[in-house]
């Protein structure tokens, strides 16, 4: 065993203050936890086991009943994909997350109503497990799922994603929920159910040779197993059954372990959230086995993600895949930053910090929990939806698509917002680590102390710790100094300067026998700063202290912002001071900089935004133009579309400005092309983002240049449909491509539907008559293709 030297406090020992910005999202999610019926979450399980669903409908989306003709096939009676109508093959995963959320909330809130809800949920799962075992259809009585066992046997034969959908991923969510119910609420039934599932998992995997398991886990999405290695290791400890630690090792992915431990970067084009949860499992396996390579692998992969593949709000990945190393601006697409990935990176960061004490992990945690996670929860109360993001995109003119009932990020989003307190404080045998400056109250029972933290984070400029109680022994308080703190930092104890010197990005420590009335105060001055992308210093994110600012704009082209010549050591020079900007943000909810309105990334609003701005160079080579010097300006004769793109080829005209000498030659070039003489307006017929450079020479031999960036996309995207025969229905997937500005959306309508935005594959039941589906794609420039038609045959039509 290699236990971490730092440990978190129980959730119920820490309470976030009601005035904190985090309380809003917490309270909204607690409302959902209290009002959402458990019967709806159990419906897919009861239907699968042949039990009464009590009239409840499942949550919907991915978490829905399967195909009407689908059966709960065992491993031997699955009729094959040609004859098996299936749908919603990930069902059950969302219920597992919901159980975890209920357990987290019950523990954090000391709420007996939520505890009773956990108990009822677990009881329902136990009834389903018993009903499935009674059929004799499955390989082991511990089997528990909302579909048959066939997905697991098909995975063992390397079935692809599409025929199956990550069966061990769903298994992990269920087992993790049961373990959370056991560990956080003391539910006595949850552990036996999880143990039975663990024996079922062990018997399935122990009969396979290692090479087969490795190939299974390498399958894209089909082999995704979430954090099964973590859960099996947790189960080994909770149930005191070492065999489950052996089972955990069955999920070790050797190529990932080797790459992480050797610091070999293999992440490009890998599915980010398929692999992040297993890193958390490696830390758990390290703690239980003492094997160094597990911890080394987790640290090695972390270092390949943060900061080299990290966006400004802490997210990672494009279309769920990692891009090249040290590439951020170059990997901005239209589906960046899956919120599940941020959820798992936060879990990994706190585990690694507990072993290493490296404050860099808490720098990441603070950035991401504030900007990505808090910002992923819509500022609205709902009785039915988690109202969270799937992607939290970073491209120009992005917007958050909240909702996500039943999706993977809807599931992790359920948990995210009821456990904000879990990392604010850690403790060691002789001390307290204050990791995050979130307004909160701590009951440090072991030390006989209560600690009250107030900072006004993220809008304050100081952290105050007030103590109640008295310690017989000296204890060390380690207070993390935020990396963003600027200017003169001062640490005071009871109003007097402390001996310790605070340094941004490190912990400042003070040892004493703490008692009632003691107060520790750290100043944390905030500033406005520009953080450039790791691969493009002109693409910058603006931060006010810890807050990432989002520029409100309908443009889908890069938003130019005058940063050139206005940065000093990262600071952005403005007429307003840091305190004045913080006051404006607190009062209005936004700040205005150079005529652009910015909102905090953690707002939970519905606006279109730019996470990055593009540093704009001066329009003229000399600004203002010195007397007598030549100057040239670039005029675009057409107006761009509201997106900022030119959807018709723009006409370019050059103007010379006043100068004492006569202009003798004008030249124009596009990108890195050759200079061309300019004599008349020019039509720019090159697509994409174009850099225009104009040059003027006067009769005295002097030269001046100017540049301008234009975005041109004159052609609509091209879409297509693929159709899969499910027996009594058709599964339709719409695809679109646009190589210039990118696809904004695909919309479709058919009988009984309206012209709506496409999200995922959809299923249309086969009726007596044929159906016409119309669809079309729109690109980010605003070009929309003509509607296309897809005819779905009726029951008597040709297949």
C-alpha positions, 0 to 999 in steps of 0.5 A: 500500500502507498497511501497519499500523504494528503487526504480530502475532508469528508464532504459534510465537513465543508460547506460552501457559503451561500454567497459564493458564485458556486452556490448558484449551480450547486443549489440548481443541481440539488433541486434536480436531485430532490425532485427527479423520480427514481422510478424514471432512472430505474425504468430501463433496468426494470423493462430489461428484467421484465419487471413493472416499470410503474408507468415511468418513462426513462430520462430520454436521449441516450438513456431511453428504452431500446428498440421495441423488438430488442430482447435482453439477449444473453451471451449465446442467444444474440441473433447477430446484427443483421437480425437484432433491432437495437437502440440506446445501447449505453442505457444505464450509464446516466442512472449510475451517475445519478446515483453518484450525484444523490450519494454526493449530495446526501453526504454533503448536505446531511440530507435524510431525504436524499439519503432515503432516495439513495436507499430506494434507488439501490433497492430497485437495482437489487431487485433488478439484479435478482430478477436477471439472475432468476432467468438463468440466461446470463453467465453469472448471477451478478450480472446487472445492466439495462440490456442483455449480456450480449454486448460484452460477449460481442466485445470479446469478438471485437465488435465495432462501435455501432453494433455495441456501445462501450458496455464496460463504460456503463458497467463502471458508472453503475458500480461507481454509483453503488460504491458511492452509495456505500462509502458516502451514505453507508447504504448496506445493500449497495456493497453486496450488489457491487461485489456480485457485479465484481465477481461477474466481471472477473469471471468474464475477463479472467477466461480471456488471454491478455492479448485479447483484452488488450485488443478489446481496450484498444477498440475505438469507443466500443472498448471504452471502459471508463474507470473500471480499473479504479472501481475494481480496485476500490471494490477490492478495498471496500469488500476486502477481496484481493481478487478484485485487485487482480480484476482491476489489472485486467483493464490495464492498457499496456501501451498507455502505461508504457507511454506515460511512464516513459514520457512518450507522447502517443496521444495524437488522435486518441479519444481523450475521455476514453483514456482519462478515467483509466489514469485515475484508476492507475493512481488507485492501483498505485496506492493499493499495490505500491507499483511506481509505474502506475503513478508515473504513467498517470503523471506522464500522460498528464504532462502531455495534456496540461498545458500543451493540449489545454484550452484557456478554460482548462478543457481539452480535445477536438471532437473528443480527440486529442490533437498534436502536442503543444497545439492549442490555436492550431487545434481549435475546431467546432467541437472542442472541450468535452466536459467529461474530459474536464471532469476527469482531469479534475479528479486526476489533478486532486489525486496527483496533488495528494501524492506530490504536493505540486501546486501546479495541479491546484493551479489547473484545478482552480482554473477549470473548476471555476471557468469550465465546470461552473460555466458548464451549468446553465443559470436556470432551474429545471425539474428534468434536465441537468442543463449542462454542456457536452462540449464547451467550445472555444471557437469564434462565435461559439455558444454553449449547448445546454441540456444533455439529458442522458448523455455522458456529459449530462451524467458527469455534469450531475456530479460536478455541481454537488461536490465543489467543496471536495478539494478546497481543503486537504489535510495531513497528520500535522497540517491543513492545506487550503487549496482553493480560495472558495468562500466556505466553512470547514469543520476540522474535527481532528484538530478541534477547529472550525475554519472560516474562509472568505475571499469573495472569489473570484471577484475579491482581492484577499483571502481571510482564514478565521479560526474558532476552537483551540489546538493543543498541538502546533499545526501548520496551515499551508495556504496556496498563493494564487498564480494570478495574484499580482503586485504587492502580496502581504500575509498578516496574522492577527493584523501583524505582518507574518514571517512567511513570504507569499510567492504566487503559485506556491504555498505559504506556510505558518505553524502555531497552536491555533485558537479562537480569534486567530485570523490569517489574511493574504492579499491577492491583487488582481490584474487584467492579463492576456494569456497567449496560446502556446502555439500562437502568441497573437491568439490570446485569452483575457483573464481578470484575476482567475476569471476567463473573460468571454467577448460577446460577439455574433462574429464567427471570424476571429475577433480583433482586439488591440493588444499590440503595444499594450502588454507588459509582463502579460498585463493588459494596460487599460485606463481602469485598474484591477479593482475597478474592473472587478467592481464593474464585473461584480455590479454589472455582470460584464466589463467593457474593454475597448468597446467590447463587452466581456462576460465571465466564463462562469456565467452560465449564460446563453450568449455567443462568445469568443474565448480567444481574441486576435491581437490586432496590429496597427492598421497603418505602418505609421500611426499617426502617419508622420508628416510627409510620409506615404501611407496606404489603406485597404478598402473592402467594397462589400459588407461581410455577412453578420458572421464576419465572413464574406459570403461573396467574393469581396472586391479590394480597393487601395487608397493612398493617403496624403503625402508631400511626395507623389505616390508612384507605385501601389502593390498588393499581395495575398498571403505569402504570394508575390507582390502584384502591381495595383491599378484597379479594384481586385476581386479576391476569389481565394477562400479561407482566412486571407492576409492582404498586404498593400505597399506604396512607394513614393517618388522620393523612394520611401515605402509604407505598408499595411495589412488586413485579414479577411475571411472568405467562404462563398460555398455552402457545406455539403451534407449526406445521410447514412442509413442503418436497417434496424429491422422495424426502424431505420437509424439515420445519421447525417454528416456534413463537411465544409473545408473553409469556415466549418459546419455550424449545424445540420437541420432536418424535418420529417412527418410529425417533426419541425425544422430542427437542429440535428444533434445525434443519430435518430431513429424513424420507425417503419410505417405503412407509408414511405416518409420523406426526410429533408435536411440541409447544412449551414456553415459558420459563414452563414451559407446554407445548402439547398434542402436534400431529400431522403425517402424512407420506404414503408413496410411494403416498399423495397428495403 
